[in-house]
Amino acid sequence: MYIIKVKGVAKIPDYVQLRDDKFTLLAYFRVDRPDKSLEKIGLGEKSEYIMNLVKDLPFGKIVKLEL
C-alpha cells in the first residue's frame, strides 16, 4: 500500500490518498478527517499510526506503507 499527501490550494484543504500495490485508489480523505474513510477500508485500528506518518510526510512524496 502507498500513501501520498496532496497539498490543497486556496479554500481546498490538504488530502491524503491511500493506494494499493497496483496504484488503485483505496481511500481519499482530508488530513483533518480520516476516521470514516479508514474505517470503510478496514484500517480504523491503524488510523493513529497512519495519521502520525501523514503528519511528517512531505507533500507530493509517495511512501510505501507497511502495515
N, CA, C and O atoms as a GROMACS GRO file, in nm:
protein
  268
    1MET      N    1   0.085  -0.117   0.000
    1MET     CA    2   0.000   0.000   0.000
    1MET      C    3   0.089   0.124   0.000
    1MET      O    4   0.197   0.124   0.059
    2TYR      N    5   0.043   0.227  -0.066
    2TYR     CA    6   0.118   0.352  -0.076
    2TYR      C    7   0.035   0.467  -0.020
    2TYR      O    8  -0.088   0.463  -0.023
    3ILE      N    9   0.104   0.568   0.032
    3ILE     CA   10   0.037   0.685   0.088
    3ILE      C   11   0.098   0.810   0.025
    3ILE      O   12   0.219   0.820   0.007
    4ILE      N   13   0.011   0.905  -0.008
    4ILE     CA   14   0.052   1.031  -0.070
    4ILE      C   15  -0.024   1.145  -0.002
    4ILE      O   16  -0.146   1.136   0.016
    5LYS      N   17   0.046   1.251   0.034
    5LYS     CA   18  -0.019   1.369   0.090
    5LYS      C   19  -0.022   1.476  -0.019
    5LYS      O   20   0.081   1.512  -0.076
    6VAL      N   21  -0.143   1.528  -0.046
    6VAL     CA   22  -0.165   1.624  -0.154
    6VAL      C   23  -0.195   1.761  -0.094
    6VAL      O   24  -0.283   1.775  -0.009
    7LYS      N   25  -0.121   1.861  -0.138
    7LYS     CA   26  -0.137   1.997  -0.088
    7LYS      C   27  -0.260   2.062  -0.149
    7LYS      O   28  -0.276   2.063  -0.270
    8GLY      N   29  -0.345   2.117  -0.065
    8GLY     CA   30  -0.461   2.190  -0.112
    8GLY      C   31  -0.422   2.331  -0.152
    8GLY      O   32  -0.316   2.380  -0.115
    9VAL      N   33  -0.508   2.395  -0.230
    9VAL     CA   34  -0.483   2.534  -0.271
    9VAL      C   35  -0.605   2.619  -0.238
    9VAL      O   36  -0.718   2.572  -0.246
   10ALA      N   37  -0.579   2.742  -0.200
   10ALA     CA   38  -0.685   2.837  -0.164
   10ALA      C   39  -0.779   2.777  -0.060
   10ALA      O   40  -0.737   2.750   0.053
   11LYS      N   41  -0.906   2.755  -0.095
   11LYS     CA   42  -1.004   2.702   0.000
   11LYS      C   43  -1.012   2.550   0.001
   11LYS      O   44  -1.087   2.492   0.080
   12ILE      N   45  -0.935   2.484  -0.085
   12ILE     CA   46  -0.935   2.337  -0.091
   12ILE      C   47  -0.834   2.286   0.013
   12ILE      O   48  -0.718   2.327   0.012
   13PRO      N   49  -0.877   2.198   0.104
   13PRO     CA   50  -0.788   2.151   0.211
   13PRO      C   51  -0.687   2.047   0.161
   13PRO      O   52  -0.696   1.998   0.048
   14ASP      N   53  -0.591   2.014   0.247
   14ASP     CA   54  -0.494   1.910   0.217
   14ASP      C   55  -0.564   1.774   0.224
   14ASP      O   56  -0.653   1.753   0.306
   15TYR      N   57  -0.522   1.681   0.138
   15TYR     CA   58  -0.580   1.549   0.132
   15TYR      C   59  -0.474   1.441   0.139
   15TYR      O   60  -0.356   1.467   0.116
   16VAL      N   61  -0.517   1.320   0.172
   16VAL     CA   62  -0.430   1.202   0.174
   16VAL      C   63  -0.492   1.099   0.081
   16VAL      O   64  -0.614   1.079   0.080
   17GLN      N   65  -0.408   1.032   0.003
   17GLN     CA   66  -0.451   0.922  -0.082
   17GLN      C   67  -0.385   0.795  -0.033
   17GLN      O   68  -0.265   0.794  -0.004
   18LEU      N   69  -0.463   0.688  -0.023
   18LEU     CA   70  -0.409   0.554   0.002
   18LEU      C   71  -0.432   0.473  -0.123
   18LEU      O   72  -0.544   0.466  -0.175
   19ARG      N   73  -0.326   0.411  -0.173
   19ARG     CA   74  -0.334   0.333  -0.297
   19ARG      C   75  -0.275   0.195  -0.275
   19ARG      O   76  -0.184   0.178  -0.194
   20ASP      N   77  -0.329   0.095  -0.348
   20ASP     CA   78  -0.278  -0.041  -0.335
   20ASP      C   79  -0.152  -0.058  -0.420
   20ASP      O   80  -0.103   0.038  -0.480
   21ASP      N   81  -0.100  -0.181  -0.427
   21ASP     CA   82   0.025  -0.207  -0.499
   21ASP      C   83   0.012  -0.188  -0.649
   21ASP      O   84   0.113  -0.168  -0.717
   22LYS      N   85  -0.109  -0.192  -0.702
   22LYS     CA   86  -0.132  -0.164  -0.844
   22LYS      C   87  -0.165  -0.016  -0.865
   22LYS      O   88  -0.200   0.025  -0.976
   23PHE      N   89  -0.155   0.061  -0.759
   23PHE     CA   90  -0.178   0.205  -0.754
   23PHE      C   91  -0.324   0.244  -0.775
   23PHE      O   92  -0.353   0.356  -0.818
   24THR      N   93  -0.415   0.152  -0.745
   24THR     CA   94  -0.558   0.181  -0.747
   24THR      C   95  -0.593   0.259  -0.620
   24THR      O   96  -0.548   0.224  -0.511
   25LEU      N   97  -0.673   0.362  -0.634
   25LEU     CA   98  -0.712   0.445  -0.521
   25LEU      C   99  -0.802   0.366  -0.426
   25LEU      O  100  -0.907   0.317  -0.466
   26LEU      N  101  -0.760   0.355  -0.300
   26LEU     CA  102  -0.839   0.287  -0.197
   26LEU      C  103  -0.915   0.386  -0.110
   26LEU      O  104  -1.030   0.362  -0.074
   27ALA      N  105  -0.851   0.496  -0.077
   27ALA     CA  106  -0.914   0.598   0.009
   27ALA      C  107  -0.857   0.734  -0.025
   27ALA      O  108  -0.740   0.748  -0.061
   28TYR      N  109  -0.941   0.835  -0.012
   28TYR     CA  110  -0.906   0.974  -0.037
   28TYR      C  111  -0.977   1.054   0.070
   28TYR      O  112  -1.100   1.060   0.072
   29PHE      N  113  -0.901   1.116   0.161
   29PHE     CA  114  -0.965   1.185   0.273
   29PHE      C  115  -0.886   1.308   0.314
   29PHE      O  116  -0.766   1.320   0.288
   30ARG      N  117  -0.957   1.400   0.378
   30ARG     CA  118  -0.894   1.521   0.430
   30ARG      C  119  -0.802   1.483   0.545
   30ARG      O  120  -0.829   1.390   0.621
   31VAL      N  121  -0.693   1.558   0.557
   31VAL     CA  122  -0.596   1.533   0.663
   31VAL      C  123  -0.660   1.545   0.800
   31VAL      O  124  -0.624   1.471   0.892
   32ASP      N  125  -0.755   1.636   0.816
   32ASP     CA  126  -0.818   1.658   0.947
   32ASP      C  127  -0.939   1.569   0.972
   32ASP      O  128  -0.997   1.576   1.081
   33ARG      N  129  -0.981   1.485   0.876
   33ARG     CA  130  -1.098   1.398   0.894
   33ARG      C  131  -1.076   1.259   0.832
   33ARG      O  132  -1.140   1.225   0.733
   34PRO      N  133  -0.988   1.179   0.890
   34PRO     CA  134  -0.958   1.048   0.830
   34PRO      C  135  -1.049   0.934   0.875
   34PRO      O  136  -1.052   0.830   0.809
   35ASP      N  137  -1.123   0.951   0.982
   35ASP     CA  138  -1.189   0.839   1.050
   35ASP      C  139  -1.280   0.754   0.962
   35ASP      O  140  -1.260   0.633   0.954
   36LYS      N  141  -1.378   0.813   0.897
   36LYS     CA  142  -1.474   0.733   0.820
   36LYS      C  143  -1.408   0.661   0.703
   36LYS      O  144  -1.440   0.545   0.676
   37SER      N  145  -1.317   0.725   0.635
   37SER     CA  146  -1.251   0.663   0.520
   37SER      C  147  -1.166   0.544   0.562
   37SER      O  148  -1.167   0.440   0.496
   38LEU      N  149  -1.092   0.559   0.672
   38LEU     CA  150  -1.008   0.448   0.718
   38LEU      C  151  -1.093   0.333   0.771
   38LEU      O  152  -1.058   0.217   0.751
   39GLU      N  153  -1.202   0.364   0.838
   39GLU     CA  154  -1.294   0.259   0.885
   39GLU      C  155  -1.353   0.182   0.767
   39GLU      O  156  -1.364   0.060   0.771
   40LYS      N  157  -1.389   0.254   0.663
   40LYS     CA  158  -1.454   0.195   0.546
   40LYS      C  159  -1.365   0.092   0.477
   40LYS      O  160  -1.415  -0.008   0.425
   41ILE      N  161  -1.232   0.114   0.475
   41ILE     CA  162  -1.142   0.019   0.410
   41ILE      C  163  -1.078  -0.078   0.510
   41ILE      O  164  -0.986  -0.152   0.474
   42GLY      N  165  -1.124  -0.076   0.634
   42GLY     CA  166  -1.078  -0.172   0.734
   42GLY      C  167  -0.949  -0.135   0.804
   42GLY      O  168  -0.882  -0.223   0.859
   43LEU      N  169  -0.912  -0.008   0.804
   43LEU     CA  170  -0.789   0.034   0.870
   43LEU      C  171  -0.815   0.126   0.989
   43LEU      O  172  -0.728   0.203   1.029
   44GLY      N  173  -0.934   0.119   1.045
   44GLY     CA  174  -0.969   0.204   1.158
   44GLY      C  175  -0.876   0.188   1.276
   44GLY      O  176  -0.844   0.286   1.343
   45GLU      N  177  -0.832   0.065   1.304
   45GLU     CA  178  -0.744   0.040   1.418
   45GLU      C  179  -0.602   0.091   1.392
   45GLU      O  180  -0.524   0.105   1.486
   46LYS      N  181  -0.568   0.119   1.267
   46LYS     CA  182  -0.436   0.170   1.231
   46LYS      C  183  -0.436   0.320   1.206
   46LYS      O  184  -0.334   0.376   1.164
   47SER      N  185  -0.548   0.387   1.232
   47SER     CA  186  -0.560   0.529   1.197
   47SER      C  187  -0.458   0.617   1.271
   47SER      O  188  -0.404   0.710   1.212
   48GLU      N  189  -0.430   0.589   1.397
   48GLU     CA  190  -0.333   0.670   1.471
   48GLU      C  191  -0.194   0.657   1.410
   48GLU      O  192  -0.123   0.757   1.395
   49TYR      N  193  -0.154   0.536   1.374
   49TYR     CA  194  -0.024   0.512   1.310
   49TYR      C  195  -0.016   0.584   1.174
   49TYR      O  196   0.083   0.651   1.145
   50ILE      N  197  -0.121   0.570   1.094
   50ILE     CA  198  -0.124   0.632   0.961
   50ILE      C  199  -0.119   0.784   0.972
   50ILE      O  200  -0.045   0.849   0.899
   51MET      N  201  -0.196   0.842   1.063
   51MET     CA  202  -0.200   0.987   1.075
   51MET      C  203  -0.070   1.044   1.133
   51MET      O  204  -0.033   1.156   1.099
   52ASN      N  205  -0.001   0.970   1.218
   52ASN     CA  206   0.131   1.013   1.264
   52ASN      C  207   0.230   1.015   1.149
   52ASN      O  208   0.315   1.104   1.140
   53LEU      N  209   0.219   0.917   1.060
   53LEU     CA  210   0.303   0.913   0.941
   53LEU      C  211   0.271   1.031   0.848
   53LEU      O  212   0.361   1.094   0.794
   54VAL      N  213   0.142   1.060   0.830
   54VAL     CA  214   0.098   1.170   0.743
   54VAL      C  215   0.149   1.304   0.796
   54VAL      O  216   0.187   1.391   0.718
   55LYS      N  217   0.150   1.321   0.926
   55LYS     CA  218   0.192   1.447   0.988
   55LYS      C  219   0.334   1.486   0.944
   55LYS      O  220   0.361   1.604   0.922
   56ASP      N  221   0.423   1.389   0.932
   56ASP     CA  222   0.562   1.416   0.896
   56ASP      C  223   0.592   1.398   0.747
   56ASP      O  224   0.704   1.423   0.703
   57LEU      N  225   0.493   1.354   0.672
   57LEU     CA  226   0.511   1.327   0.530
   57LEU      C  227   0.513   1.457   0.448
   57LEU      O  228   0.423   1.540   0.462
   58PRO      N  229   0.614   1.475   0.363
   58PRO     CA  230   0.613   1.595   0.277
   58PRO      C  231   0.507   1.583   0.168
   58PRO      O  232   0.471   1.472   0.127
   59PHE      N  233   0.458   1.696   0.122
   59PHE     CA  234   0.356   1.695   0.017
   59PHE      C  235   0.413   1.639  -0.113
   59PHE      O  236   0.526   1.670  -0.151
   60GLY      N  237   0.333   1.555  -0.179
   60GLY     CA  238   0.370   1.503  -0.310
   60GLY      C  239   0.462   1.384  -0.311
   60GLY      O  240   0.488   1.328  -0.417
   61LYS      N  241   0.512   1.342  -0.197
   61LYS     CA  242   0.602   1.228  -0.191
   61LYS      C  243   0.521   1.100  -0.173
   61LYS      O  244   0.431   1.094  -0.089
   62ILE      N  245   0.553   0.998  -0.251
   62ILE     CA  246   0.486   0.868  -0.241
   62ILE      C  247   0.570   0.780  -0.148
   62ILE      O  248   0.690   0.763  -0.169
   63VAL      N  249   0.504   0.726  -0.046
   63VAL     CA  250   0.573   0.642   0.053
   63VAL      C  251   0.504   0.507   0.062
   63VAL      O  252   0.381   0.500   0.068
   64LYS      N  253   0.583   0.400   0.062
   64LYS     CA  254   0.527   0.266   0.079
   64LYS      C  255   0.488   0.251   0.225
   64LYS      O  256   0.567   0.277   0.316
   65LEU      N  257   0.365   0.209   0.247
   65LEU     CA  258   0.308   0.194   0.381
   65LEU      C  259   0.308   0.046   0.417
   65LEU      O  260   0.239  -0.034   0.354
   66GLU      N  261   0.385   0.011   0.518
   66GLU     CA  262   0.392  -0.127   0.565
   66GLU      C  263   0.303  -0.142   0.689
   66GLU      O  264   0.332  -0.083   0.794
   67LEU      N  265   0.196  -0.220   0.676
   67LEU     CA  266   0.106  -0.241   0.789
   67LEU      C  267   0.111  -0.384   0.837
   67LEU      O  268   0.041  -0.420   0.932
   0.00000   0.00000   0.00000
